[in-house]
Structures are given as C-alpha cells and as structure tokens.
Amino acid sequence: MNCQFVTLAFAFMLGALAPSASVYGEYPSRPVRLVVAFLPGAPADLLARVIAPALKKYFDYPVIIDSHPGGSGNLAAARVAQAPPDGHTLLLVSEAFATSVSIFSKLDYNPQRNFVPVARIARYHNVLAVNTSSQITTLANLLSMIRAQPGHVTIASSGTGSASHLAAELMKVRAGWLNALHVPYKGDRFALAGLLGTHVHAHFATIASAHPHIRTGRLQGLGVTSLRRSRVLPDVPTFDESGFPGFEAIPWNGVVAPAGTSYDTVVRINVALAQVIGAPMVRDRFAAQGADPIIDTPEQFTEYLRKEVERWAKVVKASGISVE
C-alpha cells in the first residue's frame, strides 16, 4: 500500500480518537490566517484555496488566505515567525522551507528554531524531460552527452534553489560532478516553455505540467524523481531504477506554526487537516493539481523536516549554490 495513504489512514484514526474540541480550550477563538508564500494560481496557492474553506467546518471560524509571495518564501516565513504563537497565524510552506537555510546567506528566521511543524499535506512528482527533437531517448544518453560536451548541455529550472534546480544538482553530484549549465527561469511554466522551444536541453518539470506534452509526443520523460514510478507515467523509470540508488527529489507542501504554539493546538490543527484532506472531493482536487494528499503527524513532519534540511545542505554545499 502506498505510504502516503497509510499515513493518511493513521491520521484518520487520530481524528477518530481525538478528544472533542472543548478539550483544546477556546482554539480557535477568531478567524485563522493562513499565510501563503506563493503567487496566486501556483499549485500550493490552489491547494490552500481548497483546504481553507473546508477547515471552517472544524474550526467554526473562517480560514483567511493571506498571500505574501516573494524571496523564495522567505518574506512570508520571516513574517509568520514573529506572529503570536497561538495558532491563529499559520504558514503554508514548500520544500524551499527546508533548503533556504543552506542556500541563502542571510535569513531572518530558522525553519527548525522559529517554527513548529504541524503537518505535511501534499507531495508532488517531478520528471526529467527532454524535447523529442533532441534525439535523447534515455537518461544514459543525456549523461553521456553532458560528459562529452562539458558546460554545453543546458538544464532549465524554475528558479535558483527551486526543487527542479536541486534535483538537477543532485543528479550532477551523484553522477560524478557533471558539468551542465543551469538556466534558471521564473517558474516551472516558463522553464517548460523553454524546453518546448528547444532553448534548453532538459528540465526537471512537474509531472502535472509535463504529462500533456509527453502524451502528445513533444516531450519525453527520462526519469521520475520519486522512489516509485508515477501512476501518470508508468512507463518512465525512476532514477533509483536507472543507476541512482535512493535518488529522491520531490516537492512538497506543509503547514507550520510559530514556535511556542502549544502542542494541543498543533494537534487540533493536524486533526482538522486530516479530516479535510481525507474527503474524496478534496483528494480529487489535489489530484487535479498533480498532488498526492498526505498527512504526517507533527512528530513525523518534524523528523521529515530535519532530514530534508540535512540532506539538501550537503547537496547545496557540494554544488556551491548561494544566494545573497
């Protein structure tokens, strides 16, 4: 059984066994603000707009989305880190929450010291894609091309320090310090356009955005970055199957609260999220955005975040990525 659904089932059990809302005191006692560090229309923003209205059923107060994009999510994180730790201000984060501490030389917050993990709610799948006109048909072809022409092969990303950029850097390090040229774009949509226009050789695209072009034959998938094959692209092997044991580079979203938020409040939010995300309609809407629903317990998310920070710090250091 898929691990995220095992976790989701566990969350449902937690919700069924959880005490009534009165045990949590008066939380919430007013509307809850969910700060979203992404542009309107981005996948994470769309997920927030799915779960926020549904949470009202469990909170008896509305959840108001507060968009605060910019700085790879750092502006929003710095802002929420200063909010009162009462559970009425939450932050929707992505994998950048775990990597920014290694990439940016100066941050006004620390993801582990200034926040309490509440729940990881979604994970995505990326695929290394090439234009079919390039005649590259396998991952081995691409790696051979990079080795034969150092600095010539271009790999697009949705931005410096993004999940697609780090996936490429992980591949380069694991393959023996490959010399490929990084071409950052302002988002996955623009990077994909660059690949479709043959301006770059490859891109670690989201499966949701690449799949339509793979289906029509304009792009070819060389490898997916999750440990298991994608249900959408079952014929595309994983990197793990293609000579990169344990290779995993997946985007994700989660909810965190300011440090000092009581454990009872964190559990209350976690249980509410589990109930919302378990609803078939919500799961269908997640799937439409290319997201797999998942609910970690606060402890599971804390451990996951710790491992993500440590794992990507090594990749960032080895690749020399740095943003002032």
ROLUM-791606 format. One line per field, with one value per residue (C-alpha): residue number from 1; residue in one letter; chain; x, y, z. Coordinates in Angstrom, 3 decimals, always signed. Each point is the difference from the previous one (the first is absolute). Example, Ala and Ser with C-alpha at 12.3 -4.5 7.8 and 13.67 -1.06 7.14 Angstrom:
<nodes>
k	[1,2]
r	[a,s]
c	[A,A]
u	[+12.300,+1.370]
v	[-4.500,+3.440]
w	[+7.800,-0.660]
</nodes>
This chain:
<nodes>
k	[1,2,3,4,5,6,7,8,9,10,11,12,13,14,15,16,17,18,19,20,21,22,23,24,25,26,27,28,29,30,31,32,33,34,35,36,37,38,39,40,41,42,43,44,45,46,47,48,49,50,51,52,53,54,55,56,57,58,59,60,61,62,63,64,65,66,67,68,69,70,71,72,73,74,75,76,77,78,79,80,81,82,83,84,85,86,87,88,89,90,91,92,93,94,95,96,97,98,99,100,101,102,103,104,105,106,107,108,109,110,111,112,113,114,115,116,117,118,119,120,121,122,123,124,125,126,127,128,129,130,131,132,133,134,135,136,137,138,139,140,141,142,143,144,145,146,147,148,149,150,151,152,153,154,155,156,157,158,159,160,161,162,163,164,165,166,167,168,169,170,171,172,173,174,175,176,177,178,179,180,181,182,183,184,185,186,187,188,189,190,191,192,193,194,195,196,197,198,199,200,201,202,203,204,205,206,207,208,209,210,211,212,213,214,215,216,217,218,219,220,221,222,223,224,225,226,227,228,229,230,231,232,233,234,235,236,237,238,239,240,241,242,243,244,245,246,247,248,249,250,251,252,253,254,255,256,257,258,259,260,261,262,263,264,265,266,267,268,269,270,271,272,273,274,275,276,277,278,279,280,281,282,283,284,285,286,287,288,289,290,291,292,293,294,295,296,297,298,299,300,301,302,303,304,305,306,307,308,309,310,311,312,313,314,315,316,317,318,319,320,321,322,323,324]
r	[m,n,c,q,f,v,t,l,a,f,a,f,m,l,g,a,l,a,p,s,a,s,v,y,g,e,y,p,s,r,p,v,r,l,v,v,a,f,l,p,g,a,p,a,d,l,l,a,r,v,i,a,p,a,l,k,k,y,f,d,y,p,v,i,i,d,s,h,p,g,g,s,g,n,l,a,a,a,r,v,a,q,a,p,p,d,g,h,t,l,l,l,v,s,e,a,f,a,t,s,v,s,i,f,s,k,l,d,y,n,p,q,r,n,f,v,p,v,a,r,i,a,r,y,h,n,v,l,a,v,n,t,s,s,q,i,t,t,l,a,n,l,l,s,m,i,r,a,q,p,g,h,v,t,i,a,s,s,g,t,g,s,a,s,h,l,a,a,e,l,m,k,v,r,a,g,w,l,n,a,l,h,v,p,y,k,g,d,r,f,a,l,a,g,l,l,g,t,h,v,h,a,h,f,a,t,i,a,s,a,h,p,h,i,r,t,g,r,l,q,g,l,g,v,t,s,l,r,r,s,r,v,l,p,d,v,p,t,f,d,e,s,g,f,p,g,f,e,a,i,p,w,n,g,v,v,a,p,a,g,t,s,y,d,t,v,v,r,i,n,v,a,l,a,q,v,i,g,a,p,m,v,r,d,r,f,a,a,q,g,a,d,p,i,i,d,t,p,e,q,f,t,e,y,l,r,k,e,v,e,r,w,a,k,v,v,k,a,s,g,i,s,v,e]
c	[A,A,A,A,A,A,A,A,A,A,A,A,A,A,A,A,A,A,A,A,A,A,A,A,A,A,A,A,A,A,A,A,A,A,A,A,A,A,A,A,A,A,A,A,A,A,A,A,A,A,A,A,A,A,A,A,A,A,A,A,A,A,A,A,A,A,A,A,A,A,A,A,A,A,A,A,A,A,A,A,A,A,A,A,A,A,A,A,A,A,A,A,A,A,A,A,A,A,A,A,A,A,A,A,A,A,A,A,A,A,A,A,A,A,A,A,A,A,A,A,A,A,A,A,A,A,A,A,A,A,A,A,A,A,A,A,A,A,A,A,A,A,A,A,A,A,A,A,A,A,A,A,A,A,A,A,A,A,A,A,A,A,A,A,A,A,A,A,A,A,A,A,A,A,A,A,A,A,A,A,A,A,A,A,A,A,A,A,A,A,A,A,A,A,A,A,A,A,A,A,A,A,A,A,A,A,A,A,A,A,A,A,A,A,A,A,A,A,A,A,A,A,A,A,A,A,A,A,A,A,A,A,A,A,A,A,A,A,A,A,A,A,A,A,A,A,A,A,A,A,A,A,A,A,A,A,A,A,A,A,A,A,A,A,A,A,A,A,A,A,A,A,A,A,A,A,A,A,A,A,A,A,A,A,A,A,A,A,A,A,A,A,A,A,A,A,A,A,A,A,A,A,A,A,A,A,A,A,A,A,A,A,A,A,A,A,A,A,A,A,A,A,A,A]
u	[+0.000,+1.265,+1.699,-1.872,-3.329,+1.222,+0.912,-3.342,-1.800,+1.980,-1.072,-3.623,+0.405,+1.515,-2.980,-2.466,+1.698,+0.663,-1.801,-2.775,+0.836,-0.769,+3.071,+2.138,-1.286,-1.337,+2.107,-0.750,-1.605,+0.031,+0.713,+3.228,+2.415,+1.809,+2.970,+0.850,+3.502,-0.919,-1.454,-3.748,-0.617,+3.111,-0.667,+0.455,-2.260,-2.694,+0.303,-0.371,-3.208,-1.301,+0.689,-0.694,-3.784,-0.309,+1.757,-2.829,-2.116,+2.477,+1.005,-3.348,+2.021,+1.152,+3.559,+1.159,+2.669,+2.673,+2.190,+3.529,+2.224,+3.611,+3.514,-0.495,-2.458,+2.417,-1.999,-3.102,+1.973,+1.732,-3.361,-1.748,+2.976,-0.845,-3.715,-1.512,+0.350,-3.701,-0.860,-1.897,+2.794,+1.262,+2.411,-0.332,+3.520,+1.731,+3.270,+1.721,-0.723,+2.579,+2.555,+0.076,+2.003,+2.882,-0.430,-0.469,+2.885,-2.326,-3.403,-2.195,-1.223,+1.062,-2.460,+0.699,+0.400,-2.707,-2.794,-1.960,-0.835,-3.736,-0.484,+1.391,-3.091,+1.113,+2.809,+0.603,+1.959,+2.562,+1.254,+3.210,-1.286,+1.662,-1.332,-0.541,+1.752,+3.257,+0.348,+0.749,-1.954,+1.366,+1.567,+3.239,-0.045,-0.313,+2.780,+2.315,-0.747,+0.829,+3.273,+0.953,-0.770,+0.769,-1.812,-1.966,-3.125,-2.614,-2.399,-2.851,-1.503,-2.926,+2.457,+3.246,-0.448,-3.309,-0.858,+0.783,+3.391,+0.939,-1.106,+2.389,+2.815,-0.623,+0.198,+3.240,+1.617,-1.171,+1.186,+3.510,+0.106,-1.554,+0.570,-3.402,-1.153,-2.838,-2.576,-2.416,-3.456,-2.681,-2.152,-0.669,-2.315,+2.732,+2.639,-2.323,-0.573,+3.773,+0.226,-2.885,+1.693,+3.291,+1.779,+1.282,+0.789,-1.806,-2.160,-1.168,-3.652,-3.018,-1.796,-3.265,+1.470,+2.133,-2.446,-2.203,+3.081,+1.384,-3.370,-0.005,+3.602,+1.600,+1.961,+1.461,+0.397,+3.382,-0.526,-2.300,+1.483,-2.101,+0.974,-3.020,-1.233,-2.740,-3.511,-0.261,+3.253,+0.291,+2.443,+2.559,+2.553,+1.069,+3.534,+0.335,-0.588,+2.395,+3.211,-0.604,-0.887,-2.192,-0.291,-2.984,-0.742,-3.668,-1.763,-2.411,-2.244,-0.630,-1.416,+2.083,-0.752,+2.168,+2.270,-1.662,-3.397,-1.406,+0.043,-3.756,-0.584,+2.387,-1.844,-3.363,+1.146,+1.564,-3.205,-2.104,+2.332,-0.194,-3.792,-0.061,+2.617,-1.580,-3.219,-0.346,-0.791,+3.107,+2.178,-1.350,+0.827,+3.499,+0.431,-1.070,+3.001,+2.346,+0.200,-0.198,-1.812,+1.962,-0.360,+3.013,-0.385,+1.839,+2.766,+0.328,+0.162,+2.594,+2.244,-0.610,+0.918,+3.169,+1.102,-0.849,+2.067,+2.993,-0.289,-0.244,+2.664,+2.492,-1.163,+0.106,+3.506,+1.257,-1.533,+1.066,-3.498,-0.273,-2.374,+0.767]
v	[+0.000,+3.488,+1.591,+3.303,-1.777,-2.026,+3.272,+1.488,-2.990,+0.496,+3.635,-1.040,-2.331,+2.892,+2.149,-2.682,-0.423,+3.685,+1.709,+2.461,+3.587,+1.158,-1.863,+2.355,+3.021,+2.883,-0.582,+1.478,+3.046,+2.088,-0.412,-1.829,+1.569,-2.345,+1.827,-1.350,+0.727,-0.569,+1.962,-0.327,-2.897,-1.939,-3.649,+0.637,+3.051,-2.081,-2.665,+2.673,+1.185,-3.559,-0.679,+3.454,+0.034,-3.621,+0.669,+2.310,-3.094,-1.107,+3.397,+1.851,+2.975,+0.834,-0.631,+3.069,-0.374,+2.687,-0.048,+1.195,-1.179,+0.935,-0.912,-3.747,-0.014,+1.684,+3.234,-1.860,-2.250,+2.942,+1.664,-3.018,-0.744,+3.239,-0.765,-0.885,-3.761,-0.607,-1.928,+2.859,+0.664,-2.957,-0.297,-2.211,-1.027,-1.977,-1.903,+3.407,+0.356,-2.748,+1.104,+3.784,-0.212,-1.470,+2.068,+3.525,+1.605,+2.100,-1.047,+1.704,-3.338,-3.598,-2.660,-2.280,+2.521,+2.508,-2.361,-3.022,-2.516,-0.749,-2.275,-0.765,+0.007,-0.729,-1.355,+0.321,-1.874,+1.458,-1.498,+0.689,+0.859,+0.706,+1.202,-2.926,+1.942,-0.273,-3.725,-0.636,-3.127,-1.156,+1.390,-1.748,+1.907,+3.315,-0.782,-1.076,+3.221,+2.097,-1.855,+0.353,+3.737,+1.521,+3.293,-0.285,-1.906,+2.294,-1.033,+2.384,+0.565,+1.920,+2.214,-0.095,-2.198,-1.426,-3.692,-0.414,+1.696,-2.132,-3.177,+0.839,+0.746,-3.266,-1.853,+1.762,-0.782,-3.617,-0.544,+1.184,+3.793,+0.506,+3.382,+1.090,+3.597,+1.083,+2.296,+1.439,+1.168,+1.771,-3.038,-3.473,+1.308,+2.155,-2.717,-2.411,+2.543,+0.242,-3.767,-0.149,+2.749,-1.949,+2.848,-2.496,-3.708,-1.254,+0.997,-1.661,+0.939,-0.762,-3.033,+1.945,+2.547,-2.375,-2.872,+1.607,+0.629,-3.488,-1.447,+1.916,-0.964,+3.448,-0.956,-3.230,-0.926,-1.467,-0.595,+0.898,+1.348,-2.011,-3.448,-1.552,+0.376,+2.512,-1.277,+2.645,-1.026,-3.713,-0.644,+2.554,-1.585,+1.531,+1.299,-2.736,-2.575,+1.783,-0.280,+2.599,-2.068,+1.879,+3.062,+2.081,+3.663,+0.766,+3.315,+0.104,+2.319,+0.188,+2.189,+1.449,+2.283,+2.479,-1.533,-0.104,-1.075,-2.500,-3.677,-0.254,+2.712,-1.649,-3.329,+1.749,+1.494,-3.278,-1.950,+2.592,-0.157,-3.805,+0.122,+2.573,-1.626,-3.413,+1.159,-1.521,+3.373,+1.585,-2.947,+0.282,+3.692,-0.718,-2.589,+2.566,+2.081,-2.988,-0.317,-3.126,+0.663,-0.929,+0.823,-0.459,+0.187,+3.007,-2.363,-1.563,+3.395,+1.216,-2.970,+0.347,+3.679,-0.749,-2.555,+2.324,+2.830,-2.294,-1.798,+3.090,+1.865,-2.589,+0.434,+3.799,-0.083,-2.432,+2.061,+3.382,+1.509,+3.335,+2.955,+3.283]
w	[+0.000,-0.867,+3.025,-0.201,+0.257,+2.976,+1.653,-0.975,+1.499,+3.208,+0.043,-0.347,+2.958,+1.935,-0.929,+1.059,+3.344,+0.591,+2.882,-0.674,-0.906,+3.546,+1.254,-2.108,+1.883,-2.041,-3.113,-2.356,+1.563,-3.177,-3.729,-0.871,-2.457,-2.396,-1.504,-3.448,-1.304,-3.646,-2.871,-0.570,-2.357,+1.035,+0.941,+3.718,-0.136,-1.678,+2.698,+2.670,-1.665,+0.144,+3.674,+1.487,-0.561,+1.120,+3.320,+1.083,+0.688,+2.673,+1.356,-0.055,-1.177,-3.521,-1.157,-1.893,-2.665,+0.217,-3.120,+0.667,-2.876,-0.617,+1.028,-0.537,+2.875,+2.396,+0.333,+1.120,+2.348,+1.684,+0.471,+1.514,+2.259,+1.834,+0.364,+3.391,+0.628,+0.506,-3.160,-1.608,-2.513,-2.024,-2.915,-3.069,-0.992,-2.741,-0.256,-0.226,+3.720,+0.613,-2.598,+0.386,+3.221,-2.032,-3.171,+1.354,+1.827,+2.160,+1.299,+2.569,+1.314,+0.536,-1.182,+2.952,+2.814,-0.882,-1.038,+1.164,-2.758,-0.109,-3.008,-3.419,-2.208,-3.580,-2.095,-3.720,-2.656,-2.373,-3.226,-1.895,-3.460,-3.338,-3.327,-2.359,-2.750,+1.970,-0.781,+3.694,+0.853,+3.356,+3.136,-0.976,-3.324,+1.803,+2.486,-2.822,-1.850,+3.064,+0.514,-3.670,-0.109,+3.430,+0.585,-3.239,+1.063,+1.572,+2.744,+0.779,+3.430,+1.420,+1.891,+1.940,+3.046,-1.237,+0.188,-3.700,+0.417,+2.998,-1.766,-2.835,+2.426,+1.819,-3.315,-0.925,+3.355,+0.047,-3.585,+0.808,-0.154,-3.411,-1.628,-1.365,-0.279,+2.312,-1.642,+2.587,-1.030,+2.013,+0.626,-1.357,-2.717,-1.539,+0.314,-1.751,-2.768,-0.421,-0.363,-2.474,-2.012,+0.004,+1.797,+2.589,-0.120,+3.116,+2.947,+3.218,-0.529,+2.113,-1.383,-0.002,-2.433,-2.098,-0.403,-2.690,-2.166,+0.631,-0.986,-3.310,-0.748,+0.243,+3.122,+1.301,+3.642,+0.940,+3.705,+2.882,+3.213,+2.447,+1.258,-1.672,-3.557,-0.634,-0.625,-2.718,-1.733,+0.783,-2.862,+1.218,+2.363,+3.275,+0.503,+2.598,-2.743,-2.351,+1.981,+2.747,+3.098,+2.461,-2.256,+1.100,-0.654,+0.516,+0.567,+2.924,+2.000,+3.702,+2.739,+2.842,+2.936,+1.931,+2.632,+3.390,-1.319,+2.496,-0.888,+0.593,-2.584,-2.475,+0.380,-0.415,-3.317,-1.112,+0.666,-1.843,-3.009,-0.013,-0.061,-2.797,-2.224,+0.433,-1.651,-3.508,-1.606,+1.490,-1.035,-3.534,-0.109,+1.296,-2.748,-2.594,+1.094,-0.219,+3.778,+2.142,+3.301,+3.108,+3.677,+2.240,+3.729,+1.473,+1.117,-3.436,-1.676,+2.518,-0.816,-3.737,+0.100,+1.961,-2.577,-2.912,+1.482,+0.520,-3.342,-2.177,+1.956,-1.280,-3.594,+0.238,+1.449,-2.628,-2.820,+1.339,-0.278,+1.779,-0.106,+1.742]
</nodes>
